[in-house]
Amino acid sequence: MDLAARQLASHHAFYERLAAQSERLGGATAFVTPAARDRSIPNAVLYDDPGAVLAGHDDLVALYAAAGVRAWTVWVRPGDEALAAELAARGHAADGTPALMGAAIADVDLSASAPLPVAPLEDWETVGAVNERAYGVTGFAAALAGFRVDDRSRAWAALDGDAPVATVGVIEEEGDAYVCFVATDPAARGRGLCRGLMAHALREAAARGCTTTTLEGSPMGEPIYTRMGYGTLGRLQLWERRIRDESA
């Protein structure tokens, strides 16, 4: 069971639902989301071959510029330090080192329950809005307004009255439950909402046949995921290229 390979396949499946368009350049794929033109996470490059990113770099620059995208990133896999160094030389800036994490679902502690009612969400724009409040950013609601929902993509929210105050999304890809957009409104933190939501989502995924789970852990989320039983498989690197507004 190669969890890193499963995460890469699931990451592709996630972006295929998120992005407005994609383009394959040899062993790399560019995902383009003009609705969030200033956010690099929705505008991202994944690859099977790190050399393809460099070989097609000029084409990537042109592709995102033509789409009006002002910020895009390359997800650099663990161990690909030469690619990271070359991206830095070509004008990219380091923008985070999330943990590549995974586990067999049977090894994850799914005993937690959310202290608020849990409801399924069809509207991923709401997922984006909760993430914007949680992380103090903009652009995710617009990006997720076009998220393509199907029977392998599911989202849940914890509700305070009628208001979603925490969210989690799961993409099911070839037996892997890929967890994304885990967030809690700052006013609702400290109540175990994310852990309870994740346990709920993974119990559902396991019932539908998923046997593994993968995700990218932020500094805030990584300790929670570790306590649940996820292992760290290495560090991803985000290398962002951003067009500066010279008129600002």
N, C-alpha and C positions, 0 to 999 in steps of 0.2 A: 504494500500500500504506500504509494509515493504521494504524501500529502502536499508537497510543494507543487508537483505536477497537477494535482487535482485543483489546487488553488488557482493556478494559472488558467486552466480550462474554465473554471467557474468565473474568474475575473473577466475573461473574454465574454462569457454568457451574460454577465452583468452589463458590460458596456454595450453589447449588442441591443439590449433593451433601453439603455439610457440615451445613447447617442442618436442624433438626427441622421448622421451618415457615417460611413466608415470606408477606409481605403486601405487595401493591402499593398504593401511595398516590399516585395520579397518576403523575408522572414519577420516583418514588422507590420502592425496594423495601427493606423491612426483613427481615433474615434473623435468625431467633431460634433459639438453641441453649441451652435451659434446663439441659442437663447441665453446661455450663460457665458458670454464672450470674454468676460474678465475673470472667470474662475477656471483654474487649470485642472482641477480634478475632473470635471465633466469633459474636458478636452485633453485626451491622454493617449499616449502611445504605449502599446504592449508589444512584446516581441518574443519570438522563439530563438532568433539568431541576433545577438547584439551587434554583429557586423552590419546587419541590414539597416539598423538605425542610422549608423554613420554613412553608409553608402547612399541612403535615401534622404539624408538630412536636408539638403537643399530643397528637395521636393516636399518634405514636411513643412518647412518654413513657408513655401509658396502656397501649400494647401490651406494651412490655417489662416494665412493672410487673405487669401481669396474668399474665405468664409467670414471674414471680419472678426476672427477670434484674436484677442489681444494677449491671452495667456494660455499656454499649454505645457504639459509636463510629460516626461518619460519616466515610467516606472522601471527603475533599474533593479535587476534581480540580485540576490545575495551572491557575492563573489565576482561580480562584473565590474571591478574597480577601474579597469582600463576604459570601459565605456563611460563611467562617471567622470573620469579625468578628461576625456575628450569632449564630453558635453560641456564641462566647465570652460574648456578652451574655446568652445564655439558660442559662448554667451549665455549658457544656462546657469542658474543659481540653485544651490542646495535649498530644498524647501521641506525637509522632514525625512525622518527615518522610521516609518512605522514598522512594527514587528510583523513578520510573516508567521501566522499562527495556525495550528490545526490540531485535530484530535479525532479519534474514533468516538462516535456519539456515545457508545456504551461506556466510555471512560469519562464522560462529562457529567458533572453533578447537575441533574435536572430537577432537584427537589424543591427549588424555590418557587414561590407563587407571588405574583404582583399584588400589592396591597390595595390596588384599585381595579375596577372592572377592566377586562381586556376585550377589545373588539377588533375584528378584521377590518382592514382599510383597502378599498379599491383605489382611492384617490392618493396617488403618491405625491401629488403637490403638497398635501397636508404633511406628509413625511418630511418633505423639504423644508416646510415652514417651521416645524419643530426643530429640525437640525439648525436652521438659521438662528433661532433663538438660543439654542444650546451652545453654539460655538461663536456667536456674535459676528456672523458673516451674512452676506447676501448672495443671491444667485441660485441657490439650490432649489427653491420652490419653482422658479422659472424652468430650470433644467428638468425637474421631475414632472412638470406638467405634461410632458410628452412621453413619459415612461410607458413602455409597452408591456402591459400586464397580460399574463397568460396563466395556464394551470401550473406552471413551475416557478412563478414569482408571486410571493405573498408578503403582505405587510400587516403589522398589528400595532395598535396603540393602546396605551393605558389612559383611561378617561377619568378626568376630574369633573363630575357632572357630564356635560356634553363636550367638554374641551379636551382634545388630545394633549397630554403633557409629557409623553414619552413614546418613542417609536422603535421598531426594529423591522428590518426587511430580510427576507431569505430568498435566494435563488437556488433552486434545486437543479443540479447539473450532474448527470451520470452518477447518481448516488451520493453526491456531495451537497451538503446544506451550507451554502455560502452566505454568511451573515454580513449585512451592510446597514448603513444609516441608523446605527444605534445612538440614541440621543435622549436626553432628559432636559426639559425646561429647567433653567436654573432655580426657579422658585420651588420645584418639586424634587430636588436632589436630596440624597441621604435617606431615601425610603426604600431602596432596593428595587426600584421600578425596572431598570434595565436588566438586571439579573433575572427578575421574575418574567419579564417579557421574553428574554432569550430562552429561558427554560421552556416556556410555553411553545415558542416557535420551533424549538428543536424536538420537543416531544411530538409535535404535529408532523415535522419532517421525517422523523424516525418511523412514525406510523405509516407514512407513504413510501417507505423503503430506503430512505437515506441511511448510510452507515458511517459517513464521516462528516466533519464540519470544518470549514476554513474561514479565515477572515484576515484583515489587516488591523492590527491593534494600535490605536493612538496612545500617547502617554497617559491619558486619562483612563482609557479603557483597558489597557494591557494588564494592570493588576487584577481587575475584575475577572478577565478571561483566564488568567493564570489560576486564580482561586477556583474557578469552575472546572479546571482540568485541561485547558488548552496548553500545548507546548509551543515554545518559540522555535521556529525552524531557521531563523536568520533575520537579517534586517534588509528590508527594501529601502531604496532611496528614491526620493522624488526630486527630479531635476527640471526646474521650471524655466521656460523661456517666456519673457514678458516684454511687450511693447510699451514703452513709457510714453505718456502723454506730454509731449514737449511744450504744449500750450498751457499746461496746468501751472 
